[in-house]
Amino acid sequence: MTLVNQWYQILQHFITRDHLTLADLKEITQASTQTVKKNIQLLNDQLEQIARITENNQVYTLEIIDSQRFEIVMNGSLKQQTDFNSGLKRIAFLIDYFSQTDQYVVIDELAQQLEVSRSTVNKDLRHLKHLLADYQLSLIGTPNKGLILQGSESAIRMLYLYHAFDYLPQPTLPAEVLHVIQQVGLAKKLDIRTIGLLKKVIMITLQRIRQQKTLTGSIAYYCNYFANDPTIEQLLVTIETSCNVTLSYYDWDFLCFPLNIFNNNAVSETLADNQVVKELFQVMMDRIHQAVIFSVDEIALFKKFRAHFMFLINRVIFRVQTIDIFGTEFKQKHAFSYELAEIGIAALADYLDKPPLENEISYLAVYFELLLKNDTHSKMKEIAVVCNTGKGTALMIKRQLANVLGPNIRISHYSEEEYETKDLDRYFAVFTTIPLKHTKATTSVIKLTNLFNDNWLLSEWKKIIAKKAVSFERFEFEFVQLDPQKEYQTNLTIMLKLLEKQHLVNATFTSYILKKSQEDSAVIDNGIAFPHGINHATNKVVVAIGSYATPDPAAIELVFLVAIPVELTVELEDELLRFYDTMFAIAADRSLRQALKTVRSKAEYQELVTKGVDKDD
């Protein structure tokens, strides 16, 4: 594995996890302790003033300094800095060279362009032919003529996307197109990774059209569920106008595939009820029945996970990897459901002639597990959340799962005090912030080590979301200047007493928050403390924001004290999530954290989260 690829492997793990141990990094890179430390040092040199990886007792964390430039890094800029001493850079050049021409290419010509020996080119071509086979492409050699690339246009584009784009200089998109992409991202709830993928696909599509390499047919089994969406049509108009091109129906479908890979948008029943989805579902079930003696209500199963399955098919077709948040617990404790899903994913991959996506297995296994448990517990909830930090945790977990599984995941929340009276074994998975007792070995218990996971993918998207109008009509805000000479517990008590005096919280809430603060469960990274809990005193969300002019001895800059009402309406839950988005945006941006220290009203807070984000764009 090349050094730059090791860097990207490390960064990819950091943006989905808040910390990595030295042992984690050794496993990720398959390198020794000394090599890992050297690689981190070299990576930090490359990321100067953009981000920095720090170490404390063999635990490594990533701090984002300049999120805009870090996005560029994650979109491949480090790969572009490599030269032809890198085999992967040479492979990228060869892909680009062969894909642009319909003529035969001789090896001597390639050696001259790469400024390497003929034997090096031959070695690279052997690697390239192996890679091409995975995309159903081939290099055809003809004596006295040379080599020529053959295969479908869609496969060439995907090959270029995943193995060449990041290594080569790329043009920028017009400002008008970038603006509409941001609007699409907001409307379709795309995370920053998907937005980055959409930009790449647009650039590749434009390049291929200008090279007279257009798509002449549809991609088998791919469904574009948003082809006639008004927001997406505006993107089409803007691209054609700003870039002076005409997109065919097939090119437009390909360009839209990043919008059709995650289940975070509602799709009409008419579009969802298509023959492709039914056919592939039956392919999967036929393979499962061949391998396992398994009786299931297929109509009920299809109805339950049809929405997930629609986007799963597209992810397999376009080789898009999801992030697996389940780990090994689910496989170990729900072996049968996992086996069914594993067979199903393999069947889809074989039928579509694509590589299997291992990270999809756990998500698919969720539906098999739900159906199996529904046979005996038809009224059970689907996910349990046990935490000592309140309903906010459950909402955040729900948001993370909904991106892949869909927005209709039901969550039952239990406090630290009440979970022991509940039958957690009824649930297919239990997410928890505390150690659990008395659960069966078959129950998936997924431990959350850090509620405030400040990763780049989420924090950047939350910055975009924060631009939406946030009225906070059902919120009460208080802003408190904290005394750096006093301990965190003392300052927190002052904030709580202020809220009590205004009858916004009661003594029970104060006692609960102070007890939890002694356990240090609400003190988190990035100089932020986030004590929160259920409040019986009002039906509004109460937020007290305390700030230190200078960090206190525990390096706390800001305290977000949040009191959540017992009953959350759909509207209030949505507004609370939007507040979390603004809070995370502030936590991820040093300048916003500093600016918040001067805020003294709800209106000023709204202005900060809006104008602060605009300033970064």
Backbone torsions as a table, in degrees:
resi	resn	phi	psi	omega
1	MET	NA	130.7	-179.4
2	THR	-70.0	161.3	-177.9
3	LEU	-61.1	-44.0	-177.6
4	VAL	-64.8	-34.2	177.2
5	ASN	-69.0	-36.1	174.9
6	GLN	-62.1	-40.8	177.9
7	TRP	-59.0	-46.0	-177.8
8	TYR	-69.8	-33.2	174.7
9	GLN	-62.3	-43.8	179.3
10	ILE	-62.2	-48.7	-178.1
11	LEU	-64.3	-39.2	179.7
12	GLN	-61.8	-38.3	177.9
13	HIS	-70.7	-35.3	179.7
14	PHE	-67.6	-33.6	-176.9
15	ILE	-80.9	-3.2	172.8
16	THR	-115.0	-5.1	177.1
17	ARG	-138.1	144.9	-175.1
18	ASP	-78.4	-19.1	175.0
19	HIS	-156.1	158.0	177.3
20	LEU	-134.0	138.8	176.8
21	THR	-84.9	166.2	176.2
22	LEU	-59.2	-39.4	178.0
23	ALA	-62.5	-39.8	176.8
24	ASP	-59.1	-47.2	-176.8
25	LEU	-65.8	-36.3	177.4
26	LYS	-65.0	-39.4	179.3
27	GLU	-69.6	-40.6	-179.1
28	ILE	-62.6	-45.0	-174.3
29	THR	-95.0	-9.4	-176.4
30	GLN	54.2	45.8	-176.4
31	ALA	-130.3	165.4	179.5
32	SER	-76.2	167.8	178.2
33	THR	-56.3	-46.6	-178.1
34	GLN	-62.7	-42.1	-179.7
35	THR	-66.9	-40.7	178.5
36	VAL	-60.2	-47.0	-179.0
37	LYS	-63.7	-38.2	177.6
38	LYS	-66.0	-41.2	179.0
39	ASN	-63.5	-40.1	177.5
40	ILE	-62.9	-41.3	178.7
41	GLN	-62.6	-45.7	178.9
42	LEU	-64.5	-40.0	178.7
43	LEU	-64.2	-41.4	177.1
44	ASN	-61.5	-36.6	177.3
45	ASP	-63.3	-39.4	178.9
46	GLN	-69.2	-31.6	-174.1
47	LEU	-96.4	18.8	-176.1
48	GLU	-53.8	128.7	-178.9
49	GLN	65.8	8.4	176.5
50	ILE	-111.6	-48.7	178.9
51	ALA	-160.0	166.1	179.1
52	ARG	-150.4	136.4	175.3
53	ILE	-98.5	123.8	-178.9
54	THR	-115.4	156.2	-176.6
55	GLU	-125.5	138.1	174.9
56	ASN	-144.4	112.7	-179.1
57	ASN	54.5	45.9	177.5
58	GLN	65.2	20.8	172.2
59	VAL	-115.0	125.6	-173.5
60	TYR	-108.7	139.0	176.9
61	THR	-130.9	153.2	-179.9
62	LEU	-109.5	126.7	175.2
63	GLU	-110.4	125.6	177.9
64	ILE	-88.9	120.5	180.0
65	ILE	-93.9	-46.9	-179.8
66	ASP	-125.6	98.5	-172.1
67	SER	-67.1	-32.9	-179.4
68	GLN	-66.0	-45.4	178.9
69	ARG	-71.0	-29.9	177.7
70	PHE	-67.3	-34.8	176.1
71	GLU	-60.2	-40.3	178.4
72	ILE	-63.8	-41.4	177.4
73	VAL	-59.4	-47.4	-176.8
74	MET	-69.6	-17.2	174.8
75	ASN	-89.7	10.5	167.8
76	GLY	112.2	7.5	-173.7
77	SER	-63.5	-30.8	178.2
78	LEU	-65.9	-33.5	178.7
79	LYS	-67.5	-33.8	179.6
80	GLN	-66.9	-23.2	-179.5
81	GLN	-77.5	-12.0	178.8
82	THR	-72.7	157.8	177.7
83	ASP	-114.0	-171.2	-175.0
84	PHE	-75.3	3.1	168.4
85	ASN	-72.0	-17.8	177.9
86	SER	-88.3	126.0	178.3
87	GLY	-61.5	-37.5	-179.7
88	LEU	-67.9	-34.4	175.8
89	LYS	-65.1	-40.7	179.3
90	ARG	-67.0	-39.8	176.8
91	ILE	-60.6	-43.2	178.8
92	ALA	-60.3	-42.3	178.6
93	PHE	-62.7	-43.3	-179.9
94	LEU	-62.9	-42.0	177.7
95	ILE	-60.2	-45.3	179.9
96	ASP	-63.2	-43.1	-176.4
97	TYR	-66.0	-49.4	-178.9
98	PHE	-68.0	-34.2	-175.7
99	SER	-73.4	-18.7	-177.1
100	GLN	-90.1	-12.3	-173.8
101	THR	-122.4	148.6	172.9
102	ASP	-102.4	7.2	-177.9
103	GLN	-100.2	159.6	175.2
104	TYR	-71.0	144.0	-178.3
105	VAL	-119.6	131.8	179.4
106	VAL	-95.4	153.2	-175.2
107	ILE	-64.1	-37.5	-179.7
108	ASP	-61.7	-35.8	177.8
109	GLU	-64.6	-40.9	178.6
110	LEU	-66.3	-42.6	179.9
111	ALA	-61.0	-38.4	179.6
112	GLN	-67.7	-43.0	-179.9
113	GLN	-64.7	-39.2	-177.7
114	LEU	-84.6	-15.4	-176.9
115	GLU	59.3	44.5	176.1
116	VAL	-132.0	173.9	-178.0
117	SER	-75.8	162.3	177.3
118	ARG	-61.9	-37.3	-179.8
119	SER	-66.1	-35.6	177.0
120	THR	-65.4	-41.8	178.1
121	VAL	-63.0	-42.0	178.5
122	ASN	-60.3	-41.4	177.9
123	LYS	-63.9	-43.1	179.1
124	ASP	-64.2	-37.9	179.9
125	LEU	-65.7	-34.8	176.8
126	ARG	-63.7	-42.8	176.7
127	HIS	-63.7	-41.2	-177.9
128	LEU	-65.0	-41.9	179.9
129	LYS	-61.5	-37.4	177.5
130	HIS	-65.4	-41.0	178.8
131	LEU	-66.9	-41.1	-178.9
132	LEU	-61.9	-36.6	-178.5
133	ALA	-59.8	-32.4	179.2
134	ASP	-67.6	-20.0	-179.6
135	TYR	-108.5	13.5	-177.2
136	GLN	56.7	37.5	175.8
137	LEU	-115.7	163.6	179.1
138	SER	-153.5	153.5	171.2
139	LEU	-100.5	116.2	-178.7
140	ILE	-97.0	123.4	179.5
141	GLY	-101.5	136.2	177.5
142	THR	-126.8	127.1	-179.5
143	PRO	-53.4	137.8	178.0
144	ASN	66.3	6.0	177.1
145	LYS	-118.7	-50.3	-178.6
146	GLY	124.7	-147.8	-174.7
147	LEU	-119.0	148.8	177.3
148	ILE	-142.9	142.1	-178.9
149	LEU	-84.5	132.0	178.0
150	GLN	-130.5	142.7	178.9
151	GLY	150.7	179.0	-176.1
152	SER	-72.4	150.4	179.9
153	GLU	-64.0	-39.7	-179.4
154	SER	-64.2	-37.6	178.5
155	ALA	-67.5	-39.2	177.6
156	ILE	-61.4	-41.5	179.8
157	ARG	-64.9	-41.3	178.9
158	MET	-67.6	-39.7	175.3
159	LEU	-58.3	-46.9	179.9
160	TYR	-63.7	-41.6	-179.1
161	LEU	-59.4	-46.7	-172.1
162	TYR	-91.6	-17.8	-173.2
163	HIS	-129.4	-1.9	-179.3
164	ALA	-132.1	-39.6	-170.1
165	PHE	-51.6	-50.3	-173.3
166	ASP	-66.7	-21.1	-175.0
167	TYR	-91.0	-10.8	-171.2
168	LEU	-118.4	149.5	177.1
169	PRO	-60.8	139.3	-177.6
170	GLN	-128.4	146.9	175.6
171	PRO	-71.5	163.1	176.5
172	THR	-97.0	153.9	177.7
173	LEU	-83.3	150.7	177.0
174	PRO	-59.2	151.5	-178.2
175	ALA	-58.9	-35.2	-179.4
176	GLU	-64.0	-39.3	179.6
177	VAL	-68.7	-43.5	178.9
178	LEU	-60.6	-37.1	179.3
179	HIS	-65.2	-44.3	-179.9
180	VAL	-68.3	-35.6	176.4
181	ILE	-59.1	-41.2	178.1
182	GLN	-64.5	-39.0	177.1
183	GLN	-64.4	-40.6	177.1
184	VAL	-63.1	-41.8	179.2
185	GLY	-58.4	-42.1	178.4
186	LEU	-68.1	-46.1	-175.9
187	ALA	-66.3	-35.9	-174.9
188	LYS	-104.1	9.5	173.2
189	LYS	57.5	44.0	179.9
190	LEU	-83.3	137.1	174.1
191	ASP	-79.8	172.8	-171.7
192	ILE	-66.1	-31.0	178.4
193	ARG	-65.5	-42.2	-179.2
194	THR	-69.5	-37.2	176.2
195	ILE	-62.3	-42.4	177.3
196	GLY	-62.1	-40.3	177.9
197	LEU	-63.9	-41.4	179.7
198	LEU	-60.8	-42.7	178.6
199	LYS	-61.1	-44.0	179.7
200	LYS	-61.8	-45.1	-177.7
201	VAL	-64.4	-38.3	176.8
202	ILE	-62.2	-46.4	-179.4
203	MET	-62.2	-42.7	179.6
204	ILE	-64.7	-43.4	179.8
205	THR	-60.5	-44.5	179.1
206	LEU	-63.3	-42.7	179.1
207	GLN	-59.8	-46.2	-176.5
208	ARG	-66.6	-38.2	178.1
209	ILE	-64.2	-41.8	179.7
210	ARG	-68.5	-21.7	175.6
211	GLN	-91.4	11.0	-178.8
212	GLN	64.1	28.5	179.4
213	LYS	-109.8	79.4	-177.3
214	THR	-99.8	159.0	175.6
215	LEU	-78.9	137.3	-178.0
216	THR	-112.7	2.2	178.8
217	GLY	-158.6	168.8	-178.9
218	SER	-79.4	159.6	177.0
219	ILE	-85.8	125.2	-174.3
220	ALA	-55.7	129.2	173.4
221	TYR	71.8	-2.4	178.0
222	TYR	-80.6	135.7	177.9
223	CYS	-120.6	125.1	174.7
224	ASN	-96.1	101.2	-172.7
225	TYR	-80.8	-7.4	-174.4
226	PHE	-123.5	23.3	-176.8
227	ALA	-60.1	-34.2	-176.5
228	ASN	-106.3	15.3	178.7
229	ASP	-72.7	131.2	-177.2
230	PRO	-57.3	-39.1	179.5
231	THR	-63.9	-41.0	-179.4
232	ILE	-72.3	-36.1	177.2
233	GLU	-62.1	-33.2	176.9
234	GLN	-64.2	-35.8	175.5
235	LEU	-62.8	-42.7	178.3
236	LEU	-59.0	-48.7	-178.8
237	VAL	-61.1	-44.1	-177.7
238	THR	-65.3	-41.4	178.8
239	ILE	-63.3	-47.8	-177.7
240	GLU	-64.3	-38.1	-178.4
241	THR	-74.2	-48.4	-174.8
242	SER	-73.5	-31.5	-175.2
243	CYS	-104.0	-0.2	175.9
244	ASN	55.8	49.9	177.4
245	VAL	-132.8	164.2	172.1
246	THR	-119.9	122.6	-178.0
247	LEU	-93.6	125.4	174.2
248	SER	-71.4	167.7	178.3
249	TYR	-57.4	-41.9	-176.4
250	TYR	-73.0	-39.4	177.5
251	ASP	-65.3	-38.1	179.2
252	TRP	-65.2	-41.6	177.0
253	ASP	-58.6	-46.3	179.7
254	PHE	-62.3	-45.0	-178.5
255	LEU	-58.6	-31.1	-176.0
256	CYS	-83.9	-1.3	-171.2
257	PHE	-61.9	-32.2	177.3
258	PRO	-62.1	-20.2	178.2
259	LEU	-80.6	-11.3	-170.9
260	ASN	-117.4	28.9	-176.2
261	ILE	-117.1	-14.1	179.1
262	PHE	-126.8	145.3	-172.2
263	ASN	-90.0	59.8	179.7
264	ASN	-116.9	17.9	177.3
265	ASN	-137.5	144.4	178.6
266	ALA	-71.3	136.9	177.2
267	VAL	-120.7	135.7	-176.7
268	SER	-63.1	153.7	179.8
269	GLU	-58.8	-35.4	-179.0
270	THR	-62.4	-45.4	179.9
271	LEU	-70.2	-39.0	-177.1
272	ALA	-68.6	-31.9	-176.1
273	ASP	-88.6	63.5	-178.8
274	ASN	-111.0	159.9	-172.8
275	GLN	-69.1	-31.2	-179.4
276	VAL	-60.3	-47.9	-178.3
277	VAL	-63.0	-43.2	179.5
278	LYS	-63.4	-42.5	-178.5
279	GLU	-62.4	-46.6	-177.6
280	LEU	-71.6	-31.8	173.6
281	PHE	-60.8	-42.8	-179.3
282	GLN	-68.4	-35.9	175.0
283	VAL	-58.0	-45.9	-179.7
284	MET	-63.7	-47.3	-176.6
285	MET	-67.3	-35.6	177.9
286	ASP	-61.8	-42.7	179.1
287	ARG	-65.1	-40.4	179.6
288	ILE	-63.2	-44.1	-179.3
289	HIS	-66.2	-30.1	176.4
290	GLN	-68.8	-32.6	-173.6
291	ALA	-94.4	-27.3	-171.3
292	VAL	-136.1	139.4	171.4
293	ILE	-78.3	108.2	-166.6
294	PHE	-150.4	119.0	179.1
295	SER	-104.6	125.5	-176.3
296	VAL	-149.5	149.3	173.2
297	ASP	-79.8	96.6	-173.6
298	GLU	-67.0	-32.0	178.2
299	ILE	-64.2	-44.5	179.2
300	ALA	-66.2	-40.6	179.7
301	LEU	-63.2	-46.8	-179.3
302	PHE	-62.5	-41.8	179.6
303	LYS	-62.6	-37.6	-176.5
304	LYS	-70.7	-40.0	-173.7
305	PHE	-118.4	19.2	179.9
306	ARG	-57.1	-45.6	-178.3
307	ALA	-61.5	-41.6	177.1
308	HIS	-64.6	-42.2	-174.3
309	PHE	-65.4	-35.5	179.7
310	MET	-56.3	-47.7	-176.9
311	PHE	-80.7	-28.7	174.7
312	LEU	-58.9	-44.0	178.5
313	ILE	-56.4	-46.6	-179.3
314	ASN	-65.7	-35.9	178.0
315	ARG	-64.9	-39.7	177.8
316	VAL	-64.7	-44.6	-179.0
317	ILE	-59.6	-42.3	-175.4
318	PHE	-101.7	11.4	171.4
319	ARG	58.9	40.6	-177.8
320	VAL	-94.4	120.9	-178.1
321	GLN	-87.2	132.9	171.2
322	THR	-87.4	169.0	175.7
323	ILE	-95.0	123.1	-177.7
324	ASP	-86.9	109.1	-179.5
325	ILE	-93.9	-2.0	-174.6
326	PHE	-86.2	-28.0	-178.2
327	GLY	68.4	-155.5	-175.7
328	THR	-87.6	-13.8	-175.1
329	GLU	-59.9	-42.7	-175.3
330	PHE	-64.9	-43.1	-179.7
331	LYS	-62.3	-40.5	-177.4
332	GLN	-71.1	-39.4	-171.8
333	LYS	-94.2	-16.0	177.6
334	HIS	-130.7	58.6	-172.1
335	ALA	-60.0	-38.7	-176.3
336	PHE	-68.2	-48.1	178.4
337	SER	-61.4	-38.8	179.8
338	TYR	-65.5	-40.4	179.3
339	GLU	-63.3	-42.5	178.2
340	LEU	-60.1	-44.7	-179.3
341	ALA	-66.2	-39.5	-179.4
342	GLU	-62.3	-43.8	177.2
343	ILE	-63.6	-42.2	-178.7
344	GLY	-63.1	-44.5	179.4
345	ILE	-64.4	-41.5	178.4
346	ALA	-62.7	-39.0	179.6
347	ALA	-64.2	-44.1	178.2
348	LEU	-61.9	-46.0	-178.6
349	ALA	-61.4	-43.6	179.6
350	ASP	-63.6	-45.2	-176.7
351	TYR	-65.9	-38.3	-179.5
352	LEU	-86.6	-4.6	-179.6
353	ASP	59.5	47.5	178.3
354	LYS	-129.2	159.4	176.5
355	PRO	-69.8	144.5	178.7
356	PRO	-69.2	145.6	179.3
357	LEU	-104.8	104.1	-173.7
358	GLU	-63.1	-34.4	-177.6
359	ASN	-66.5	-15.0	179.3
360	GLU	-78.7	-17.5	-169.9
361	ILE	-62.4	-47.9	-177.4
362	SER	-61.9	-40.2	-179.6
363	TYR	-65.1	-40.7	177.3
364	LEU	-68.0	-37.0	179.7
365	ALA	-62.2	-27.8	177.5
366	VAL	-54.5	-44.5	-175.5
367	TYR	-70.4	-38.3	175.9
368	PHE	-64.2	-40.8	-179.8
369	GLU	-65.2	-41.4	178.8
370	LEU	-62.4	-42.4	-179.0
371	LEU	-66.7	-41.3	179.1
372	LEU	-62.6	-42.0	-178.9
373	LYS	-74.7	-29.1	178.7
374	ASN	-67.6	-18.5	177.1
375	ASP	-61.0	-31.8	-177.8
376	THR	-115.6	-16.7	-178.6
377	HIS	-132.3	69.4	-171.4
378	SER	-65.7	-21.0	-176.9
379	LYS	-105.1	10.9	-176.0
380	MET	-69.5	153.4	170.1
381	LYS	-77.9	168.2	-170.2
382	GLU	-98.5	-38.7	-177.5
383	ILE	-131.8	138.5	174.2
384	ALA	-111.3	141.4	175.9
385	VAL	-123.5	122.7	177.1
386	VAL	-115.6	122.2	-178.3
387	CYS	-154.9	157.2	178.6
388	ASN	-100.6	17.9	-176.2
389	THR	-124.8	4.2	170.5
390	GLY	99.4	-174.3	-173.9
391	LYS	-66.9	-22.8	179.9
392	GLY	-56.3	-39.3	179.2
393	THR	-60.4	-46.4	-178.6
394	ALA	-60.1	-39.7	179.6
395	LEU	-64.7	-40.2	-179.1
396	MET	-68.1	-40.5	177.8
397	ILE	-62.9	-42.9	179.7
398	LYS	-58.8	-41.6	-179.4
399	ARG	-64.0	-41.0	-178.4
400	GLN	-66.0	-44.3	-179.2
401	LEU	-70.2	-35.3	-174.3
402	ALA	-63.9	-25.4	-179.4
403	ASN	-57.6	-37.3	-179.3
404	VAL	-103.2	-46.4	-174.7
405	LEU	-80.4	-17.8	-178.9
406	GLY	108.9	164.1	-172.8
407	PRO	-80.4	-1.0	-173.4
408	ASN	-100.9	18.9	177.7
409	ILE	-69.1	127.3	179.6
410	ARG	-92.7	137.3	-176.3
411	ILE	-126.3	130.8	174.3
412	SER	-107.5	124.1	-174.3
413	HIS	-105.0	131.4	176.9
414	TYR	-125.7	140.4	177.4
415	SER	-80.5	170.3	178.4
416	GLU	-59.7	-33.6	-175.4
417	GLU	-77.3	-30.2	-170.9
418	GLU	-103.8	-11.9	-172.3
419	TYR	-63.7	-29.6	-176.7
420	GLU	-69.1	-15.3	178.6
421	THR	-91.8	-0.5	-176.0
422	LYS	-108.5	156.5	178.8
423	ASP	-92.3	87.2	-178.4
424	LEU	-69.1	-18.5	-179.0
425	ASP	-70.8	-6.9	176.4
426	ARG	-75.5	-15.8	-173.1
427	TYR	-99.7	147.8	179.4
428	PHE	-75.9	-22.5	177.9
429	ALA	-152.6	143.5	177.6
430	VAL	-124.9	119.3	175.1
431	PHE	-95.7	133.2	-174.6
432	THR	-144.5	148.3	174.4
433	THR	-101.8	-0.6	-178.2
434	ILE	-131.9	157.0	174.5
435	PRO	-63.8	137.9	-178.7
436	LEU	-106.9	145.9	175.0
437	LYS	-112.4	156.3	170.4
438	HIS	64.0	39.3	170.7
439	THR	-110.4	147.5	-178.0
440	LYS	-73.1	159.4	-179.4
441	ALA	-63.5	-23.9	-177.9
442	THR	-82.8	-7.4	-177.8
443	THR	-86.2	128.0	177.5
444	SER	-77.0	114.5	176.8
445	VAL	-111.8	114.9	-175.7
446	ILE	-109.2	113.2	-174.8
447	LYS	-85.1	126.1	176.2
448	LEU	-96.4	115.9	-175.4
449	THR	-85.9	-19.7	-177.7
450	ASN	-151.4	110.3	179.5
451	LEU	-61.2	-41.2	-173.4
452	PHE	-95.4	69.8	-176.3
453	ASN	-78.1	97.9	-173.7
454	ASP	-84.5	69.6	178.7
455	ASN	-98.6	159.6	-171.6
456	TRP	-64.5	-41.8	-176.9
457	LEU	-57.6	-45.7	-176.5
458	LEU	-77.1	-44.9	-174.3
459	SER	-64.8	-37.2	179.1
460	GLU	-67.0	-42.1	178.3
461	TRP	-64.3	-39.0	-179.7
462	LYS	-64.6	-29.5	174.8
463	LYS	-64.2	-40.1	178.6
464	ILE	-66.8	-45.4	180.0
465	ILE	-59.5	-36.7	-176.5
466	ALA	-62.5	-16.3	178.5
467	LYS	-73.8	-19.1	177.1
468	LYS	-62.8	151.3	176.3
469	ALA	-62.6	125.2	178.2
470	VAL	-122.5	109.4	-174.7
471	SER	-84.6	-30.8	-176.8
472	PHE	52.9	41.7	-177.9
473	GLU	-64.3	-30.2	-177.3
474	ARG	-98.9	22.5	-178.0
475	PHE	-115.1	146.5	167.9
476	GLU	-114.2	126.2	-178.5
477	PHE	-111.5	141.7	169.1
478	GLU	-134.5	143.2	179.6
479	PHE	-123.6	127.9	-171.6
480	VAL	-128.2	132.0	173.4
481	GLN	-86.0	119.2	-176.1
482	LEU	-91.3	153.6	-177.3
483	ASP	-94.4	113.1	-178.8
484	PRO	-65.4	-14.1	178.7
485	GLN	-82.0	-11.9	-178.8
486	LYS	-104.2	153.0	179.8
487	GLU	-69.3	158.6	179.2
488	TYR	-54.1	-44.5	-178.0
489	GLN	-61.0	-39.6	179.9
490	THR	-67.2	-45.6	178.6
491	ASN	-63.4	-38.9	178.6
492	LEU	-63.7	-39.9	178.0
493	THR	-61.5	-41.5	178.9
494	ILE	-61.2	-43.2	179.4
495	MET	-63.3	-43.1	-178.6
496	LEU	-65.6	-41.8	179.7
497	LYS	-64.7	-34.7	176.4
498	LEU	-62.7	-42.8	178.6
499	LEU	-68.7	-37.7	176.8
500	GLU	-61.2	-43.1	-178.3
501	LYS	-60.5	-31.5	-179.9
502	GLN	-92.9	7.8	178.3
503	HIS	61.2	30.0	177.4
504	LEU	-90.5	-25.6	173.2
505	VAL	-136.7	165.6	177.8
506	ASN	-113.9	179.1	-176.3
507	ALA	-64.3	-32.1	179.2
508	THR	-62.9	-42.7	178.5
509	PHE	-63.6	-44.7	179.4
510	THR	-58.8	-45.8	-180.0
511	SER	-61.5	-41.4	-179.0
512	TYR	-63.4	-47.8	-177.1
513	ILE	-64.7	-41.4	-179.3
514	LEU	-67.5	-36.9	177.4
515	LYS	-63.6	-43.7	-179.5
516	LYS	-68.8	-32.0	-179.5
517	SER	-66.2	-28.6	177.3
518	GLN	-68.6	-26.4	177.7
519	GLU	-84.0	-3.7	176.7
520	ASP	66.6	20.1	-175.0
521	SER	-77.2	-18.1	-177.0
522	ALA	-102.7	-1.2	179.7
523	VAL	-91.7	122.2	-172.2
524	ILE	-126.9	-174.1	-176.5
525	ASP	-78.6	-179.4	177.4
526	ASN	63.8	22.4	177.7
527	GLY	70.7	23.2	-176.8
528	ILE	-117.4	135.4	168.6
529	ALA	-111.9	140.6	-173.0
530	PHE	-134.1	63.7	176.2
531	PRO	-73.2	132.0	179.5
532	HIS	-157.3	157.5	-178.1
533	GLY	-172.1	-178.5	-178.6
534	ILE	-81.7	137.4	-174.9
535	ASN	-123.9	126.6	-178.6
536	HIS	-96.2	-0.8	-170.7
537	ALA	-84.3	-21.6	-176.8
538	THR	-153.3	160.0	177.7
539	ASN	-94.7	10.9	175.9
540	LYS	-104.4	161.1	171.3
541	VAL	-82.6	127.5	-179.6
542	VAL	-107.2	126.2	-179.4
543	VAL	-125.1	122.5	172.4
544	ALA	-115.3	123.6	-179.2
545	ILE	-111.0	113.9	178.7
546	GLY	-103.9	140.6	-177.7
547	SER	-134.5	144.8	173.9
548	TYR	-100.6	134.6	174.5
549	ALA	-60.0	-39.6	171.6
550	THR	-129.6	149.4	-178.0
551	PRO	-57.4	144.9	177.3
552	ASP	-75.3	175.7	-177.8
553	PRO	-57.0	-24.7	178.6
554	ALA	-88.5	9.6	177.3
555	ALA	66.3	31.7	175.6
556	ILE	-93.1	129.7	177.2
557	GLU	-100.3	-42.4	-173.4
558	LEU	-133.6	146.2	175.4
559	VAL	-122.8	117.2	173.2
560	PHE	-99.7	101.1	177.5
561	LEU	-95.4	116.4	-173.2
562	VAL	-122.3	124.1	176.7
563	ALA	-108.7	117.7	-173.2
564	ILE	-103.2	128.6	-179.4
565	PRO	-64.9	156.8	-177.5
566	VAL	-61.4	-46.3	-178.1
567	GLU	-100.7	121.3	177.3
568	LEU	-108.5	114.7	172.7
569	THR	-73.6	166.9	178.2
570	VAL	-59.6	-41.3	-178.5
571	GLU	-66.5	-42.4	-178.2
572	LEU	-70.2	-36.5	177.5
573	GLU	-62.3	-41.8	179.3
574	ASP	-63.9	-41.1	-179.8
575	GLU	-69.0	-34.9	177.2
576	LEU	-64.8	-40.7	177.4
577	LEU	-63.1	-37.8	178.3
578	ARG	-66.5	-36.7	176.2
579	PHE	-63.8	-43.0	176.5
580	TYR	-57.3	-39.1	179.2
581	ASP	-59.7	-44.6	179.5
582	THR	-67.1	-36.8	179.3
583	MET	-64.4	-43.3	179.0
584	PHE	-66.9	-37.0	177.9
585	ALA	-61.2	-42.0	178.5
586	ILE	-65.6	-42.7	-179.5
587	ALA	-62.6	-30.6	-176.4
588	ALA	-86.3	-6.4	-173.7
589	ASP	-127.0	114.3	-176.4
590	ARG	-60.5	-40.0	-178.4
591	SER	-67.8	-35.7	177.2
592	LEU	-67.9	-38.4	178.3
593	ARG	-61.5	-41.0	-179.9
594	GLN	-67.7	-42.5	-178.1
595	ALA	-65.6	-32.6	-178.0
596	LEU	-62.5	-25.1	-177.2
597	LYS	-65.5	-16.8	179.2
598	THR	-102.1	-0.9	-177.8
599	VAL	-77.4	137.6	-178.0
600	ARG	-133.9	8.8	179.9
601	SER	-153.5	162.5	177.7
602	LYS	-59.6	-42.7	-179.0
603	ALA	-60.9	-41.4	178.9
604	GLU	-67.0	-34.6	177.7
605	TYR	-64.9	-45.0	178.4
606	GLN	-60.3	-42.3	-180.0
607	GLU	-64.0	-39.0	-179.0
608	LEU	-64.4	-48.4	-174.9
609	VAL	-70.0	-21.8	177.6
610	THR	-86.0	-56.6	-176.6
611	LYS	-70.2	-31.1	177.6
612	GLY	-63.0	-39.3	178.2
613	VAL	-70.2	-43.3	179.3
614	ASP	-57.7	-37.4	-179.0
615	LYS	-62.0	-33.0	-177.6
616	ASP	-80.6	-17.2	-169.6
617	ASP	-73.3	NA	NA
